[in-house]
Amino acid sequence: MKAIIIEDELLALSYLEHHLMKMANFSLEIIGKYTNPYDAIDITKHTRVDIAFIDIELPEMNGIELAERLLEHEPGLIVVFVTAYQEYAVKAFEVNAIDYILKPVRFDRLSKTMNRIINSNTVSFNHADSLKPLKMTLFKQVMIEELQTAGHFSLIQWRTTRAQELFLYLLQHRGQLVRKSFIVDSLWTNVIGARECHPGCSRVEFLSGR
């Protein structure tokens, strides 16, 4: 796994790198450490990056905006926010951050984050086998076959039940054009304002009521 760290303080950047390098159980390569967010954006334009550890308070742009910019170039990027501020948590998960770690960063807390990343991305990090047929089981729970152990399936961890429902809906309609309004009517019928969502509105706009 290739990772980058973006921090506005050199001491905090080195501290986080030190903790990550102590994790012998994870094959993690830190390919970039930045205090300037634009340097991080530049590397994603020409280098594959799997994970980005991002501080919220950064010069010239905040970490939320940086994550959005990075995801434009690397849609599969895993984002982990590392910050001293609790109040950005909701916005952080709107950009699909896998975790939100509060400073000071503890080694055991960071280990939990890395385990979560590994458990939820068993397939995506093995690019050599990306063309191998993917096998899944959908009986009661969604499970996926491990690439290294044929016939052994691991349970997919979902952030929310709604996320699993959306995945299964899209899987059922794979190969078909599915309108956003149909998805909204099927999965969010009980949300206030569902019927008022105009055809061009995004899911974030719709759920927030804007």
C-alpha positions as CSV (number, residue, x, y, z in Angstrom):
1,M,0.0,0.0,0.0
2,K,1.3,3.4,-1.0
3,A,0.5,6.3,1.4
4,I,1.0,10.0,1.7
5,I,0.8,12.2,4.7
6,I,-0.3,15.9,4.7
7,E,0.3,17.9,7.8
8,D,0.9,21.6,8.4
9,E,3.4,20.9,11.2
10,L,6.7,19.1,10.5
11,L,6.8,17.6,14.0
12,A,3.3,16.2,13.7
13,L,4.1,14.8,10.3
14,S,7.2,13.0,11.6
15,Y,5.3,11.7,14.6
16,L,2.6,10.1,12.4
17,E,5.2,8.7,10.0
18,H,7.1,7.2,13.0
19,H,3.9,5.4,14.2
20,L,3.0,4.1,10.8
21,M,6.5,2.7,10.2
22,K,6.3,0.8,13.5
23,M,3.4,-1.3,12.2
24,A,5.3,-4.3,11.0
25,N,2.1,-6.2,10.2
26,F,1.2,-3.9,7.3
27,S,2.9,-3.6,4.0
28,L,2.9,0.2,4.0
29,E,5.2,2.5,1.9
30,I,5.1,6.2,2.6
31,I,5.8,7.8,-0.8
32,G,5.3,11.4,0.2
33,K,5.1,13.7,3.2
34,Y,3.8,17.2,2.6
35,T,3.0,20.5,4.4
36,N,1.9,22.1,1.2
37,P,-1.5,20.5,0.0
38,Y,-0.7,21.4,-3.6
39,D,2.3,19.1,-3.6
40,A,0.0,16.2,-2.5
41,I,-2.4,17.0,-5.4
42,D,0.5,17.0,-7.8
43,I,1.7,13.4,-6.8
44,T,-1.8,11.9,-7.4
45,K,-1.7,13.2,-11.0
46,H,1.1,10.8,-11.9
47,T,1.5,8.3,-9.1
48,R,-0.9,5.7,-7.7
49,V,-1.7,6.5,-4.1
50,D,-3.8,4.1,-1.9
51,I,-4.1,6.0,1.4
52,A,-3.9,9.7,2.3
53,F,-3.6,10.8,6.0
54,I,-4.8,14.4,6.0
55,D,-4.8,17.1,8.7
56,I,-7.9,19.3,8.6
57,E,-6.1,22.6,9.3
58,L,-3.8,23.2,6.3
59,P,-2.4,26.3,4.6
60,E,-4.3,27.7,1.6
61,M,-7.0,25.0,1.8
62,N,-8.5,22.8,4.5
63,G,-8.2,19.1,4.6
64,I,-11.8,18.5,3.5
65,E,-11.2,20.4,0.3
66,L,-7.9,18.7,-0.2
67,A,-9.5,15.3,0.0
68,E,-12.1,16.3,-2.6
69,R,-9.3,17.4,-4.9
70,L,-7.3,14.2,-4.4
71,L,-10.3,12.1,-5.1
72,E,-10.8,13.7,-8.4
73,H,-7.4,12.3,-9.5
74,E,-7.6,9.1,-7.5
75,P,-11.2,8.0,-7.0
76,G,-10.3,4.9,-5.1
77,L,-8.2,6.8,-2.6
78,I,-8.7,5.9,1.1
79,V,-8.9,9.0,3.2
80,V,-8.0,9.2,6.9
81,F,-8.3,12.5,8.6
82,V,-6.0,13.2,11.5
83,T,-6.9,16.4,13.4
84,A,-7.3,18.1,16.7
85,Y,-10.8,19.3,15.8
86,Q,-13.9,17.3,16.5
87,E,-16.3,19.6,14.7
88,Y,-15.4,18.5,11.2
89,A,-16.3,14.9,11.6
90,V,-19.6,15.1,9.7
91,K,-18.1,16.9,6.7
92,A,-15.2,14.4,6.7
93,F,-17.5,11.4,6.2
94,E,-19.3,13.2,3.4
95,V,-16.2,12.7,1.4
96,N,-16.2,9.0,2.4
97,A,-13.3,9.1,4.8
98,I,-12.7,5.7,6.3
99,D,-11.7,7.2,9.7
100,Y,-11.4,10.3,11.7
101,I,-8.5,10.3,14.3
102,L,-8.2,12.9,16.9
103,K,-4.8,14.2,18.1
104,P,-2.7,13.3,19.9
105,V,-2.5,10.1,17.8
106,R,-2.1,6.9,19.8
107,F,-0.4,3.9,18.3
108,D,-3.2,1.5,19.3
109,R,-5.8,3.9,17.7
110,L,-3.8,4.1,14.5
111,S,-3.5,0.3,14.5
112,K,-7.3,0.0,14.6
113,T,-7.5,2.3,11.6
114,M,-5.1,0.2,9.6
115,N,-6.9,-3.0,10.5
116,R,-10.2,-1.4,9.3
117,I,-8.5,-0.5,6.0
118,I,-7.2,-4.0,5.4
119,N,-10.4,-5.7,6.3
120,S,-12.5,-3.5,4.1
121,N,-10.1,-3.6,1.1
122,T,-9.0,-7.2,0.8
123,V,-9.3,-7.2,-2.9
124,S,-8.4,-3.7,-4.0
125,F,-4.7,-3.7,-2.9
126,N,-3.8,-6.8,-4.9
127,H,-3.5,-5.2,-8.3
128,A,-1.7,-8.2,-9.8
129,D,-4.8,-10.3,-9.6
130,S,-7.2,-7.5,-10.7
131,L,-8.4,-9.5,-13.7
132,K,-9.2,-12.6,-11.8
133,P,-13.0,-13.3,-11.6
134,L,-14.5,-12.0,-8.4
135,K,-16.7,-14.5,-6.5
136,M,-19.3,-13.3,-4.0
137,T,-22.0,-14.9,-1.8
138,L,-25.2,-13.0,-1.2
139,F,-27.0,-15.3,1.2
140,K,-28.0,-13.3,4.3
141,Q,-24.7,-11.4,4.2
142,V,-22.4,-10.2,1.5
143,M,-19.1,-12.1,1.4
144,I,-16.3,-12.0,-1.0
145,E,-13.7,-14.7,-1.9
146,E,-10.2,-14.0,-0.7
147,L,-7.7,-13.8,-3.5
148,Q,-5.0,-15.7,-1.7
149,T,-7.3,-18.5,-0.4
150,A,-9.7,-20.0,-2.9
151,G,-13.0,-21.0,-1.5
152,H,-12.6,-18.9,1.6
153,F,-14.9,-15.9,1.9
154,S,-14.7,-12.9,4.1
155,L,-17.5,-10.7,5.3
156,I,-17.7,-7.2,3.8
157,Q,-17.8,-4.5,6.5
158,W,-20.3,-1.8,5.7
159,R,-20.3,1.7,7.2
160,T,-24.1,1.7,7.3
161,T,-26.9,-0.6,6.5
162,R,-28.0,1.8,3.8
163,A,-24.7,1.5,2.1
164,Q,-25.1,-2.2,1.8
165,E,-28.7,-1.8,0.5
166,L,-27.4,0.6,-2.2
167,F,-24.6,-1.8,-3.2
168,L,-27.1,-4.7,-3.6
169,Y,-29.5,-2.5,-5.5
170,L,-26.8,-1.5,-8.0
171,L,-25.6,-5.1,-8.2
172,Q,-29.0,-6.3,-9.0
173,H,-29.3,-3.7,-11.8
174,R,-25.8,-4.0,-13.1
175,G,-25.4,-3.3,-16.8
176,Q,-28.5,-1.2,-16.8
177,L,-29.1,2.5,-16.7
178,V,-30.6,3.4,-13.3
179,R,-32.0,6.8,-12.7
180,K,-31.1,8.6,-9.5
181,S,-34.8,9.3,-8.8
182,F,-35.5,5.5,-8.9
183,I,-32.8,4.9,-6.3
184,V,-34.1,7.7,-4.1
185,D,-37.6,6.4,-4.2
186,S,-36.5,2.8,-3.4
187,L,-34.0,3.4,-0.6
188,W,-34.9,6.8,0.9
189,T,-38.7,6.9,0.8
190,N,-38.9,7.7,4.5
191,V,-36.5,10.6,4.5
192,I,-38.2,14.0,4.8
193,G,-38.1,15.9,1.5
194,A,-37.4,12.8,-0.6
195,R,-40.1,13.7,-3.1
196,E,-38.9,17.2,-3.4
197,C,-35.4,16.3,-4.6
198,H,-35.1,17.8,-8.0
199,P,-33.7,15.6,-10.8
200,G,-30.3,17.2,-10.8
201,C,-29.7,17.3,-7.0
202,S,-26.9,15.2,-5.5
203,R,-27.4,12.7,-2.7
204,V,-25.6,15.0,-0.3
205,E,-27.9,17.9,-1.1
206,F,-30.9,15.7,-0.9
207,L,-30.1,14.2,2.5
208,S,-29.1,17.5,4.0
209,G,-32.3,19.1,2.7
210,R,-30.5,21.9,0.8
